[in-house]
Amino acid sequence: MTDVTRAEICAAAIADAFKDDGEIFGSPMGTMPMLGVRLAKLTSNPDLAISDGESLFLAGVPPLYAKGDVVEGWIPFRRVFDVVAYGKRHVMMGATQVDRHGNQNISAIGPFEQPKRQLLGSRGAPGNTVNNRTSYWVPKQSSRVFVEKVDVVTGVGPKLAREAGPAAAKYNDIHRIVTDLGVYDVGGPDDTVRLLSLHPGVTVEDVQAASAFEIHVSGDVPTTREPSVGELMLIREMLDPRGLREREVPNP
Amino acid sequence: MSKPSNKEMTIDQVVAELRDGMTIGIGGWGPRRKPMALVRAILRSDLKDLDIVSWGGADVGLLAEAGKIRSLTYAFVSLDSIPLEPLFQQARQNRTIPVIHEWDEGMFNTGLQAAAQRLPFLPMRAGLGSDVLRNNPELKLVKSPYADANGDHEEFVAVPALKLDVAMVHLNRADVHGNASYLGPDPYFDDLFCMAADRAYVSCEQIVDTAGLTVDTPVQRVLLHRTMVTGVVETPNGAHFTTCTPDYERDEKFQKHYAASTADPEDWAAFKARFLSGDEAAYQAAVAEFTKEQA
């Protein structure tokens, strides 16, 4: 199958972030993370538990935003907090800002006392990042998103977690940052953002230009894999026939 | 035959029991099953300096814009299909809410649990390492008296009890004694709000006989027991424009109109004149008219 789009590359990269998780709750926030998590459940990790994003654990894998599926459990909001503390969960959240040390901000831009722009609030990020595996999805990487220092630390990176003591560091696990340009983790020196792979057609110079901090790069950086023919069929024909992915990540 | 107290009230009777400076918890979640009829009644009242505790939706936006809030405890404020609540954003960006407590979501749940259990705090990990602690310097840490497997005595956030003077929640059905059931997908945290409060008021779509609560509905859906509830109000469509599944879903057209109206002072004045200048019956009539126009 030809003409793989950037959005499809991203979907497979998100799916790969969940492939080794085993039997846990894969908890995506937003369209592309939901697509990736469902792709992982249909391919690399059938044990993954998924929900309708509201209150039901789904036994099947329906298309994005479809209603109606076999239900295998109940996961209302308050039970999500139990699972967060229980730890058998991997959440992929958005990030309005991410910094060199993998700290995330979804609260506010500018000073907290009087923000230039108020965003959602801290939501569950402080709790997620000290309790269960957390990844971030950034649909448009730029130096306004990859900032030197986030304005408000909502999601806690490994360095801050370690400084806050063993209760904060014990379960802190920032796993992947997937963007429209590449895939990262926080395995660089001093717990910094490290480039793991570049999407096809993207260079190290491109990702560095789209970041206000220096991204750690070591050796030859591999290219993010293309989804297989089977995966492309699942994405295009089954999970996202309306092409919502292309709206979130336009093809370059 | 003996019967428990009849606690049926009107919206205005509930609001007459509120005082300036009270801490008021508002049930529901974001734009879902909010006690909006009671919120609208507060907007019409002279109440001021309220300490609002809410998983925020338009309840927070409206109360902030009306200048009713002295302090706000929240983890997020959102309309879901419209991610950011515009009046809340304006209030934050213009710094019109004097005291802000932006917590982690799980902390919020834990604070309600502490209050419901009459404990001063409960420990948890959420908040450690994040700016929640820096932006809320009153939050303290507590050291575990027990060593973990590594011999460390971990330090946790001591989440203070979210003790409420009053809780306001909206459910699908209730009896006059204060037993109430939710028929939608999620209980949210409404029973915790009631147990965290000295007094709890439940508005509902429909008041039914006690037997009616379980005649066609599993008993597990009866979320509130009368021992938690002070007053009951029947307010059909009282959660509008938030969800009250399965009685009705969110009124997306109205919500869009609300959000769009906040962008311009004249539009907002017109919105208020049309929808918020009269009592609840006038509001519902204006909404019915709006719905007809949109059809």
Chai-1 contact restraints between the chains, C-beta under 6 A:
chainA,res_idxA,chainB,res_idxB,connection_type,confidence,min_distance_angstrom,max_distance_angstrom,comment,restraint_id
A,E54,B,P185,contact,1.0,0.0,6.0,A-B,restraint_1
A,S55,B,P185,contact,1.0,0.0,6.0,A-B,restraint_2
A,S55,B,D186,contact,1.0,0.0,6.0,A-B,restraint_3
A,P76,B,D186,contact,1.0,0.0,6.0,A-B,restraint_4
A,F77,B,D186,contact,1.0,0.0,6.0,A-B,restraint_5
A,R78,B,F189,contact,1.0,0.0,6.0,A-B,restraint_6
A,F81,B,G106,contact,1.0,0.0,6.0,A-B,restraint_7
A,F81,B,N109,contact,1.0,0.0,6.0,A-B,restraint_8
A,V84,B,G106,contact,1.0,0.0,6.0,A-B,restraint_9
A,F112,B,N135,contact,1.0,0.0,6.0,A-B,restraint_10
A,Q114,B,R95,contact,1.0,0.0,6.0,A-B,restraint_11
A,P115,B,R92,contact,1.0,0.0,6.0,A-B,restraint_12
A,P115,B,Q93,contact,1.0,0.0,6.0,A-B,restraint_13
A,Q118,B,Q89,contact,1.0,0.0,6.0,A-B,restraint_14
A,Q118,B,R92,contact,1.0,0.0,6.0,A-B,restraint_15
A,Q118,B,Q93,contact,1.0,0.0,6.0,A-B,restraint_16
A,L120,B,F76,contact,1.0,0.0,6.0,A-B,restraint_17
A,L120,B,S78,contact,1.0,0.0,6.0,A-B,restraint_18
A,G121,B,Y74,contact,1.0,0.0,6.0,A-B,restraint_19
A,G121,B,A75,contact,1.0,0.0,6.0,A-B,restraint_20
A,G121,B,F76,contact,1.0,0.0,6.0,A-B,restraint_21
A,G121,B,E102,contact,1.0,0.0,6.0,A-B,restraint_22
A,S122,B,A75,contact,1.0,0.0,6.0,A-B,restraint_23
A,S122,B,E102,contact,1.0,0.0,6.0,A-B,restraint_24
A,S122,B,D104,contact,1.0,0.0,6.0,A-B,restraint_25
A,S122,B,V132,contact,1.0,0.0,6.0,A-B,restraint_26
A,R123,B,A75,contact,1.0,0.0,6.0,A-B,restraint_27
A,R123,B,F76,contact,1.0,0.0,6.0,A-B,restraint_28
A,R123,B,E105,contact,1.0,0.0,6.0,A-B,restraint_29
A,G124,B,E105,contact,1.0,0.0,6.0,A-B,restraint_30
A,P126,B,D104,contact,1.0,0.0,6.0,A-B,restraint_31
A,P126,B,A126,contact,1.0,0.0,6.0,A-B,restraint_32
A,P126,B,G127,contact,1.0,0.0,6.0,A-B,restraint_33
A,P126,B,S130,contact,1.0,0.0,6.0,A-B,restraint_34
A,P126,B,V132,contact,1.0,0.0,6.0,A-B,restraint_35
A,G127,B,D104,contact,1.0,0.0,6.0,A-B,restraint_36
A,G127,B,G106,contact,1.0,0.0,6.0,A-B,restraint_37
A,G127,B,A126,contact,1.0,0.0,6.0,A-B,restraint_38
A,V130,B,R125,contact,1.0,0.0,6.0,A-B,restraint_39
A,V130,B,L128,contact,1.0,0.0,6.0,A-B,restraint_40
A,N131,B,R125,contact,1.0,0.0,6.0,A-B,restraint_41
A,V152,B,D131,contact,1.0,0.0,6.0,A-B,restraint_42
A,V153,B,S130,contact,1.0,0.0,6.0,A-B,restraint_43
A,V153,B,D131,contact,1.0,0.0,6.0,A-B,restraint_44
A,V156,B,G129,contact,1.0,0.0,6.0,A-B,restraint_45
A,V156,B,S130,contact,1.0,0.0,6.0,A-B,restraint_46
A,L160,B,G129,contact,1.0,0.0,6.0,A-B,restraint_47
A,A161,B,G129,contact,1.0,0.0,6.0,A-B,restraint_48
A,A164,B,L128,contact,1.0,0.0,6.0,A-B,restraint_49
A,A164,B,G129,contact,1.0,0.0,6.0,A-B,restraint_50
A,G165,B,E155,contact,1.0,0.0,6.0,A-B,restraint_51
A,P166,B,D152,contact,1.0,0.0,6.0,A-B,restraint_52
A,P166,B,E154,contact,1.0,0.0,6.0,A-B,restraint_53
A,A167,B,R125,contact,1.0,0.0,6.0,A-B,restraint_54
A,A167,B,L128,contact,1.0,0.0,6.0,A-B,restraint_55
A,A167,B,E154,contact,1.0,0.0,6.0,A-B,restraint_56
A,A167,B,E155,contact,1.0,0.0,6.0,A-B,restraint_57
A,A167,B,F156,contact,1.0,0.0,6.0,A-B,restraint_58
A,A168,B,L128,contact,1.0,0.0,6.0,A-B,restraint_59
A,A168,B,G129,contact,1.0,0.0,6.0,A-B,restraint_60
